[in-house]
Amino acid sequence: MNALLGLLRKEWYHILRDRRTLFVIIFYPVVQVMLFGSSIRTDVRDVRLAIVDPTPDATTLELRNRFTASSVFRIVSVTPTDASLAHLFQTDTAQVAVAFQPRFGERLSRGEAAQVLVFSDATEPNSGTSRQMYVKKVLQDYQREIGLSTGAIRIEPRVRSRFNPTRVSANLFVPGLMAVILTIIAALMTALSLTREKETGTMEVLLVSPLRPWQIIVGKIAPYLAIGLFGVLSVYSVARIVFGVPMHGSLILLIAEGMLFILVSLSIGILISARTTSQRVAMLAVVMITLLPTQMLSGVVFPIESMPRFLQFMSQFFPARWFIVIVRGVMLKGVGLAYLWQETVILGVMAVILLTASTRSFKVRLQ
Amino acid sequence: MTFRLPGRAFIRRTLALAHAEVLHVKRDRAMLVQITMVPLIQLLIVSNAATFEIKRTPTYVIDYDRTSTSRGLVTRLASSGLVKVVGESTSPDESNDAMLSGRATLVLMIPREFEASLVRTGTATVGLDLNAEKGSAAGIVQSYVAQTLEAYSRELGVAIRPTRRNVAVRSAQFLSPRPDAGMIDVRARGWYNPTLDYKDYMVPAVLVALVTMVGTLLTAQNIAREKEVGTLEQLNVTPISRAEFVTAKLLPFWVLGLLDLTLGLIVGRIVFAMPIRGSLFLLYGAAGIYLIVALAIGLLISTLVDTQQQAMFISFFLIMIYLLISGLLTPIDSMPHWMQILSEFNPVRHFNAISRGVLIKGAGLRQITFQLTVLSIYAALAMTVAIRQYRKRTA
């Protein structure tokens, strides 16, 4: 037991001594959460609108006013022809364009169909779609007001947004980021710390010492478990204090699940380090096996249900995918184990398998 | 520091050193994997995964009305291709359960007397409970549903409440060759990406990420390794000058960056049928300038660290910040104002604008002049700072 304590002390010194890495470990969570949390706003505002109006008349002027009256649009150009539209879109000066048919008002007053073309820059499909829908809405409202609409009845949707009523994207991303940050701290740091011992030759010293394999593993895991706990709490605090992300569930449950997830990530780190010999290879493996999938495939940023089938299937093998469901469930929906037991069991099974495997692969190298 | 014209000796020594660098890269398996496999896998996975595409929304229906009008509404929504009915009952508890467990993201509640109210007063409400966890997607789903309701009520209007005006309009429609006579006929079109495919949007951005990774991460790591194993000292005691050293170190990575771009373009074209609407020549020119910025930043990082591990962590950290506020994953227009201003200082933002502009929108030199100018200024600045910061003597 004394030997284990010694090893623990040694690990702490290693971590505390490397100031720059420590700096990154501490600030990485905070900065990433701050950036991600505020990098996406979902409300449509200040859309740059180009107007093509060959024959300005009272109706088109009225419609133009309506666009500017709402805070949604800002007219950036009014031209008689659509010749310059391509340039406006290519330089990103305009995001959406409304082109009136010649003699628009005249046609309308004579009871003919008057055509409006709405072009939107759909490079980013969802923004393109939402802007287009806003333009349509302005036109439809106008149509209804001047009494052109045939629909004398109205079905009014009464919308209630649950779990994230203000639709703040921070509420979605910040809980998910917890998984990314814990993966970086746990998997990357453990893998690097073990391979560094190999690279510098100090691993041999550890192996010939009276420490048993599980003791070495515990000695390597424990400090990072502590740092991981710190990570959970710091992301949680930033989420609560800076972004006002709600916490509807139990903090104890969140921390317990966090520890379970860290354990899984740590075992992946150990497993990788057991199979690699240099820090660079270990780093590469960690990035490919854990970091990239966690960022891209676990639903942190991009929703899993939008992905192709194959990737949806793949995502099930990454622990972060399940952990994210848990964090969002606890924080945003306020659900407990009754709803999250499946995810918890999956993480538990992963932890057992990976820990066993990593202790095993460690033993092999003792001989 | 004096800037002489490069003499013959300069070129010879630089090339010799660059040659050594190329040999290093070729010999190093991990490096080769980093240069070829990582970008490929990244391109394949990220381009497929990075999508906010809105699939059919799993919807739970509570229909208290059970009339032909309410059934019609459900059928209409289900056939619109954006709603998938996953369950139906008249129990709020069950719908709540479906929502909490994540089986449903939308609950449609049609109240009792829905049809009766429509006939009597001409208006009725339906309840939409939306899981708004995913903010922007929730907004789009909501507008889609609202539009479908609007269309449905327009259709119903004539049948349910045959007012004089409605009948008049209907007969007008019957007589007129154009069904929408006297209406504003709105036709919408999405430019550049009419099929609303996220891959078209993401692949050009992933190319930018690849070039950034190669430029910054590999350079920082490479020089940090020379420091760690001590070979940097050996180089320092040779007569080569700072400029020679920097040029020789960076030249191979500059070429590598362009090679990776080529690899990415080929894969993007073949696998994802990515559009290439502008001039590739222009894109390569911009990439050449951008790579100088990326390399200089990598060099700067390497002067600040002692070990590879630190180099990796710091480059990761920087690249992450960089990529996040560049508009690569999320559009710049949807960022808060202060972040939009901050992003102007981010070279990735400008190169990303060029990449998307040239590839997706077919922008020419005239459209990207601003970004090119900014990148050139950054390249000159970053290189000067990096070379000044690099000292031949270790402390």
Chai-1 contact restraints between the chains, C-beta under 6 A:
chainA,res_idxA,chainB,res_idxB,connection_type,confidence,min_distance_angstrom,max_distance_angstrom,comment,restraint_id
A,R20,B,Q310,contact,1.0,0.0,6.0,A-B,restraint_1
A,T21,B,Q310,contact,1.0,0.0,6.0,A-B,restraint_2
A,T21,B,F313,contact,1.0,0.0,6.0,A-B,restraint_3
A,V24,B,F313,contact,1.0,0.0,6.0,A-B,restraint_4
A,V24,B,F317,contact,1.0,0.0,6.0,A-B,restraint_5
A,L35,B,L324,contact,1.0,0.0,6.0,A-B,restraint_6
A,S38,B,P336,contact,1.0,0.0,6.0,A-B,restraint_7
A,S39,B,L324,contact,1.0,0.0,6.0,A-B,restraint_8
A,S39,B,T330,contact,1.0,0.0,6.0,A-B,restraint_9
A,S39,B,M335,contact,1.0,0.0,6.0,A-B,restraint_10
A,I40,B,T330,contact,1.0,0.0,6.0,A-B,restraint_11
A,I40,B,S334,contact,1.0,0.0,6.0,A-B,restraint_12
A,R41,B,S334,contact,1.0,0.0,6.0,A-B,restraint_13
A,T42,B,G135,contact,1.0,0.0,6.0,A-B,restraint_14
A,T42,B,S136,contact,1.0,0.0,6.0,A-B,restraint_15
A,T42,B,G139,contact,1.0,0.0,6.0,A-B,restraint_16
A,Q90,B,G357,contact,1.0,0.0,6.0,A-B,restraint_17
A,Q90,B,K361,contact,1.0,0.0,6.0,A-B,restraint_18
A,Q90,B,A363,contact,1.0,0.0,6.0,A-B,restraint_19
A,Q90,B,Q367,contact,1.0,0.0,6.0,A-B,restraint_20
A,T91,B,Q367,contact,1.0,0.0,6.0,A-B,restraint_21
A,G111,B,A181,contact,1.0,0.0,6.0,A-B,restraint_22
A,G111,B,G182,contact,1.0,0.0,6.0,A-B,restraint_23
A,A113,B,R178,contact,1.0,0.0,6.0,A-B,restraint_24
A,A113,B,D180,contact,1.0,0.0,6.0,A-B,restraint_25
A,A113,B,A181,contact,1.0,0.0,6.0,A-B,restraint_26
A,A113,B,M183,contact,1.0,0.0,6.0,A-B,restraint_27
A,A113,B,D185,contact,1.0,0.0,6.0,A-B,restraint_28
A,A114,B,I184,contact,1.0,0.0,6.0,A-B,restraint_29
A,Q115,B,D185,contact,1.0,0.0,6.0,A-B,restraint_30
A,V116,B,V186,contact,1.0,0.0,6.0,A-B,restraint_31
A,L117,B,R187,contact,1.0,0.0,6.0,A-B,restraint_32
A,V118,B,A188,contact,1.0,0.0,6.0,A-B,restraint_33
A,F119,B,R189,contact,1.0,0.0,6.0,A-B,restraint_34
A,F119,B,W191,contact,1.0,0.0,6.0,A-B,restraint_35
A,S120,B,G190,contact,1.0,0.0,6.0,A-B,restraint_36
A,D121,B,W191,contact,1.0,0.0,6.0,A-B,restraint_37
A,A122,B,G190,contact,1.0,0.0,6.0,A-B,restraint_38
A,A122,B,N193,contact,1.0,0.0,6.0,A-B,restraint_39
A,A122,B,L196,contact,1.0,0.0,6.0,A-B,restraint_40
A,T123,B,Y192,contact,1.0,0.0,6.0,A-B,restraint_41
A,T123,B,N193,contact,1.0,0.0,6.0,A-B,restraint_42
A,T123,B,Y201,contact,1.0,0.0,6.0,A-B,restraint_43
A,T123,B,I360,contact,1.0,0.0,6.0,A-B,restraint_44
A,E124,B,Y201,contact,1.0,0.0,6.0,A-B,restraint_45
A,E124,B,P331,contact,1.0,0.0,6.0,A-B,restraint_46
A,P125,B,L196,contact,1.0,0.0,6.0,A-B,restraint_47
A,P125,B,Y198,contact,1.0,0.0,6.0,A-B,restraint_48
A,N126,B,F52,contact,1.0,0.0,6.0,A-B,restraint_49
A,S127,B,P331,contact,1.0,0.0,6.0,A-B,restraint_50
A,G128,B,G190,contact,1.0,0.0,6.0,A-B,restraint_51
A,S130,B,I140,contact,1.0,0.0,6.0,A-B,restraint_52
A,Q132,B,A188,contact,1.0,0.0,6.0,A-B,restraint_53
A,M133,B,S143,contact,1.0,0.0,6.0,A-B,restraint_54
A,K136,B,V186,contact,1.0,0.0,6.0,A-B,restraint_55
A,L139,B,I184,contact,1.0,0.0,6.0,A-B,restraint_56
A,L139,B,V186,contact,1.0,0.0,6.0,A-B,restraint_57
A,Q143,B,I184,contact,1.0,0.0,6.0,A-B,restraint_58
A,L148,B,M183,contact,1.0,0.0,6.0,A-B,restraint_59
A,T150,B,V169,contact,1.0,0.0,6.0,A-B,restraint_60
A,G151,B,S153,contact,1.0,0.0,6.0,A-B,restraint_61
A,G151,B,R154,contact,1.0,0.0,6.0,A-B,restraint_62
A,G151,B,G157,contact,1.0,0.0,6.0,A-B,restraint_63
A,A152,B,G122,contact,1.0,0.0,6.0,A-B,restraint_64
A,A152,B,G157,contact,1.0,0.0,6.0,A-B,restraint_65
A,A152,B,R161,contact,1.0,0.0,6.0,A-B,restraint_66
A,A152,B,T163,contact,1.0,0.0,6.0,A-B,restraint_67
A,A152,B,N166,contact,1.0,0.0,6.0,A-B,restraint_68
A,I153,B,L118,contact,1.0,0.0,6.0,A-B,restraint_69
A,I153,B,G122,contact,1.0,0.0,6.0,A-B,restraint_70
A,I153,B,S153,contact,1.0,0.0,6.0,A-B,restraint_71
A,I153,B,G157,contact,1.0,0.0,6.0,A-B,restraint_72
A,I153,B,I160,contact,1.0,0.0,6.0,A-B,restraint_73
A,I153,B,R161,contact,1.0,0.0,6.0,A-B,restraint_74
A,R154,B,T123,contact,1.0,0.0,6.0,A-B,restraint_75
A,R154,B,S153,contact,1.0,0.0,6.0,A-B,restraint_76
A,I155,B,A124,contact,1.0,0.0,6.0,A-B,restraint_77
A,I155,B,L149,contact,1.0,0.0,6.0,A-B,restraint_78
A,I155,B,S153,contact,1.0,0.0,6.0,A-B,restraint_79
A,E156,B,T125,contact,1.0,0.0,6.0,A-B,restraint_80
A,P157,B,V126,contact,1.0,0.0,6.0,A-B,restraint_81
A,P157,B,L128,contact,1.0,0.0,6.0,A-B,restraint_82
A,P157,B,A146,contact,1.0,0.0,6.0,A-B,restraint_83
A,P157,B,L149,contact,1.0,0.0,6.0,A-B,restraint_84
A,R158,B,T125,contact,1.0,0.0,6.0,A-B,restraint_85
A,R158,B,G127,contact,1.0,0.0,6.0,A-B,restraint_86
A,V159,B,L128,contact,1.0,0.0,6.0,A-B,restraint_87
A,V159,B,Q142,contact,1.0,0.0,6.0,A-B,restraint_88
A,R160,B,D129,contact,1.0,0.0,6.0,A-B,restraint_89
A,S161,B,L130,contact,1.0,0.0,6.0,A-B,restraint_90
A,S161,B,A132,contact,1.0,0.0,6.0,A-B,restraint_91
A,R162,B,D129,contact,1.0,0.0,6.0,A-B,restraint_92
A,R162,B,N131,contact,1.0,0.0,6.0,A-B,restraint_93
A,F163,B,N131,contact,1.0,0.0,6.0,A-B,restraint_94
A,F163,B,E133,contact,1.0,0.0,6.0,A-B,restraint_95
A,N164,B,A132,contact,1.0,0.0,6.0,A-B,restraint_96
A,N164,B,E133,contact,1.0,0.0,6.0,A-B,restraint_97
A,R167,B,A132,contact,1.0,0.0,6.0,A-B,restraint_98
A,R167,B,G135,contact,1.0,0.0,6.0,A-B,restraint_99
A,S169,B,G135,contact,1.0,0.0,6.0,A-B,restraint_100
A,L172,B,E133,contact,1.0,0.0,6.0,A-B,restraint_101
A,L172,B,K134,contact,1.0,0.0,6.0,A-B,restraint_102
A,L192,B,Q309,contact,1.0,0.0,6.0,A-B,restraint_103
A,R280,B,A30,contact,1.0,0.0,6.0,A-B,restraint_104
A,V281,B,A30,contact,1.0,0.0,6.0,A-B,restraint_105
A,M283,B,M312,contact,1.0,0.0,6.0,A-B,restraint_106
A,M296,B,V46,contact,1.0,0.0,6.0,A-B,restraint_107
A,M296,B,A49,contact,1.0,0.0,6.0,A-B,restraint_108
A,L297,B,A49,contact,1.0,0.0,6.0,A-B,restraint_109
A,F302,B,A49,contact,1.0,0.0,6.0,A-B,restraint_110
A,F302,B,A50,contact,1.0,0.0,6.0,A-B,restraint_111
A,F302,B,T51,contact,1.0,0.0,6.0,A-B,restraint_112
A,P303,B,K134,contact,1.0,0.0,6.0,A-B,restraint_113
A,E305,B,K55,contact,1.0,0.0,6.0,A-B,restraint_114
A,S306,B,T51,contact,1.0,0.0,6.0,A-B,restraint_115
A,S306,B,E53,contact,1.0,0.0,6.0,A-B,restraint_116
A,S306,B,K55,contact,1.0,0.0,6.0,A-B,restraint_117
A,M307,B,A49,contact,1.0,0.0,6.0,A-B,restraint_118
A,P308,B,N48,contact,1.0,0.0,6.0,A-B,restraint_119
A,L311,B,N48,contact,1.0,0.0,6.0,A-B,restraint_120
A,L311,B,A49,contact,1.0,0.0,6.0,A-B,restraint_121
A,L332,B,E133,contact,1.0,0.0,6.0,A-B,restraint_122
A,K333,B,L100,contact,1.0,0.0,6.0,A-B,restraint_123
A,V335,B,L100,contact,1.0,0.0,6.0,A-B,restraint_124
A,Y339,B,L100,contact,1.0,0.0,6.0,A-B,restraint_125
A,Y339,B,S101,contact,1.0,0.0,6.0,A-B,restraint_126
